[in-house]
Amino acid sequence: MQNFSDEHLPLIDGTITVPTGDGAEALVDAADIAAVAVETLVNPDAHAGAVYAPTGPQSLTVSEVAGIIASVIGRPVTHNDIDPDVWISGAVKAGIVPADYSVMLRWLTGTIIAGNGSRPNDDIEKVTGRAATIFQDFARRSAAAWALEAAK
């Protein structure tokens, strides 16, 4: 989730530009990942041999994420589903990412486009005893990050 409120997927002129097609992702809050890590470190015997892949509780497209952010900040937000090759080569040429990282970006965006990260699970609740954060709550908590874009 934090990728939408930091420099990874910045809101520029009311637009989130990233190639994801109609693919959805079970976006997870970093605070939920940290909570799972803490629980496994505090009580290692209870988690011995367990394998966790914490996800958020909703499968969302970037267009849906844009709509949620828009509802929180009270301004239009859209998703620009740019061609993956254009986006990746632009990021490399601009020096935003090293050329070697383009392989990872191609894999990551391809995974999202294919919907391979879209299945929510209950690992966070199973480990922490509380529900995973929904994107709406994250967006309300992070609204100040998008307010900076409006001030530019």
N, C-alpha and C positions, 0 to 999 in steps of 0.2 A: 504494500500500500504506500509506503514511504516514497517509492519511486515517483509518485505523482505530486508529492509536496516538496521535492528537492530538485536538484539540477539534472537528474536522470531523464525525467519526462516533463520538462518545464511547460507551464502554461504561458504561451506567447500570443499576444493579441487575441486572447479568448480561445485559443486553439491548442489542443494536445496533438502533436504530430508524431505518429509512430505507426509502423506497418503491422497491423494485426488482423486485417480482414474482419470477418464476422466471428473470429475466434474468441472464446471466453476463457477466463482464467479465474481460479479460486484464490483471489488475492488475499494475502495474509499480512496482518499487522506485525511489524518487527517486535513490538512489545509482547505479543502472544508467543512468538518464537522464543524470546528471552525467558518468558514465564515457564515454558516447557523445559528449557535448558536448566533453569534454577531447580525445578522440581526433580529432575533426573540427577542433578548433582547433590542435592540435599538428601535424597533417599535413593542411592544407587541400587540397593538390593531390590527394591520394589520394581525397578526398571531393567534389571539385568537381562540381557538378551533381547530386549524390546527394540523394535525399529519404528521410528516415528518419522512422518513426513507431514508436519503441520500445514494445514491450509486454512484459508478463510472459509466462512460458512456459506458463501454465495458464489456462483459462477457468473462473472460479469464481463461484458464486452467493454472495450474502451469507450464506445459511444454511450453505454449505460453509465460508466464512471463519469464521463463528461456531464451527463444529465444530473447526476447526484451532486457533483461539484457546483454546477450552475444553481441548483436549488438551494444549496447552502450559502453561496456567496451572492445570490440575487442578480447575477449577470449571465448572459449567454456563454456557454462553453461548448465547443464542438470538437469532434475527432477528425483529423486529417489523416486518412488511411493512405499514406504515401507508399509508393513502390519500394519494396525492401532493398533492392539494389541501389536505388537513388539515395535512400536514407542512409544506408551503411557507407556507401562511397563518399557521401557528403560529410558524414561524421569523421571519417578517416582524413579526407582532404582538409577539413577545418581544424584538424589536430585535436578533436574532442576525444577520440579513442585511437590507440595505436593500431597500425595495420593488422598485426597479429590477432587483435581482439575482434576483427571483423568476422572471423570464423564463429566465435561465440555468439555475436549478435545475430548472425544468420541462423544458427541453431535455435537461439532463444525466440526470435520472431517466428520462425517456422513452427516451433512447438505451439506457440500461442495461436497462430493462424489455423493450425490443424486441430486445435481444441484439446491438446494432450494434457494441459494443466487445469482442465475445467472441472474436475470431479472433487467436490468438497469432501472432507472426511471429519471424523470426530476426535482426532488425536489431541487437540488442545483441551477439549472438555474432559476427555478420558484422563489426561495427565494432571490438569490443573483443577478440575472440578468446577470450572466455569465455562460458559459459552465463549466461543471465539468472537472477536470483534467484527461487527458488520461494517461495510464500507461507509455507510451513512454516519455512523458514530465517529469513525476515523476522520471523515471529511469535516464534521462539525468541530472536532478537536484541532484540526489542522487548517482551519479557514484563514488564519493569519498569513499563512504561506502564500495563498492566492491573492490576498489583499495587496501584497507587495506588487504583483503584476499590474493591478489596476492603477497603482500610483505612478507607474512609469510613463 
